[in-house]
Amino acid sequence: GGGLIISTVLAPILSLTITISTAFKKTLKPLLTLDITACKTVAKEYANFPKFALPRSVVNTISGSLPILLLTPFFGLAEIGFFGMALTLAFRPINMISGSLYQVFFQRTAEHVQNKKTILPFFKKFIRNTTLIVVPSFAALYFVLPWLTEWLLGEGWKVTGEYIRIMLPWLLMSSLVAPICYVSDIFQKQKVALFFEILLVLSRIIGIFIGIYANDFRVALIGYCVGSAVVIFAQLIWHISLVINYESHRD
């Protein structure tokens, strides 16, 4: 009865043991020789990463859980279930694409900044091309989403498509910002990034409580999505300003 649990626990342990044993001489052994002074210097220089990145991750997790935490007692699990499916259908492809782009863009931008090369044309091109692709695609999806979700998931799931319709402005902003959200790390601005994360939580809470006050789940969802879109748009403007500031001082 406990075979699956035991194997799930032992498999990564065994994998980690093999990885460490094979990589010890080449990779890990040199790391055991430490320059304490250099470590202190680097730790001080990059202190903002652990100081603000961890609270930011916690706030982000809370932010994403707000609809379940706040709306379930008022509107029940059925509405939350439809919204949860809408989130899955909408963000699964966006997260997959954004995650891949993030890794490539992060490396490329970091190398350019380290070498004092220009990065503004790349960001302009990304934002322009993404907007030209996503806006017409979302405009077309707006008219077919209820039918599409019902065809995909079966009868009774039409409301999921209607919820995704409401989410489209938020999805657009996320498509633009998610692949380049590393900009705050590149320029050591984690404290401001944490501020934006807190602002995002507050805007979502306000939107949700407007819906609770109106006793209307769709109003709560609209408030949640509009608040998210506005704050993420402000974050996009901030990222662009960081890039422009870098361009003006890189020489």
Beta strands, then each sheet from edge to edge (+ up, - down):
end
